[in-house]
Amino acid sequence: MADYSAYINGFAKEKEPLILEMERYAAEHRVPIMDDTGLNTLIGLLQIQQPKRILEIGSAIGYSAIRIALAFPEAIIYTIERDAERYAKAVEHIERSGLQERIQIIQDDALVFDEKNLPKQPFDTLFIDAAKGQYQKFFEKYSPLISAKGVIYCDNMFMHGMVLLKDAEVPKRNRTMIRNLQKFTDWAMNHERYETSLLPIGDGILIGVKKNELESSKGESL
């Protein structure tokens, strides 16, 4: 099959200097950030949804939050990052971008953070891009904050192809994470309250659209 990535990238708009600097920093310091194909797809999907309130689990250095905020001038983004060093870089980048009024970053472990400290208004979008072995816990904890017809996006569902390997072929240090990710994928794809799909784009993106209560109750009664 032909690789259309270079052709598509030829139509991409020129990136701002700060974005390019962040990409170089991520490469030099081995900070995982969403690749162009995946992020451009996510932004395209968000263009259809037009969210006003976004919750991100896993800020890293603020790259995806800034890219999304630039694409959606009316959106407010709350993002949670556990790692102190990455949090500090994210704060720096957000301030330099001039987006600190629209990107609210919180330093905490998203699994222990008290979600009641977030605004009471529901979020239109939840974007999960943190510890891959904990995706189901993130989903279960924060999905109640999503509005009816809201959407949950999860990145790195393929983990660079490791989900396709037999257990013995996965490096030992990654086996528990991959098992958990595979279990989460099966669980999410059969979730009674979400219409889910898995896109083979970037490193794999899972999309879950929240059903309204009527749709959910119908599904449960079948």
URNORCOR-V985382 format. One record per helix or strand of 3 or more residues. SS is the DSSP state (H for helix, E for strand). FROM is the first residue (numbers start at 1). TO is the last residue. Records with the same first field share a line. If there is no record, write none. Layout:
SS = FROM-TO ; FROM-TO
//
This chain:
H = 5-9 ; 17-29 ; 36-49 ; 63-71 ; 84-97 ; 115-117 ; 132-145 ; 159-164 ; 167-169 ; 172-189 ; 213-221
E = 53-57 ; 76-81 ; 103-107 ; 123-128 ; 146-154 ; 194-199 ; 205-210
//
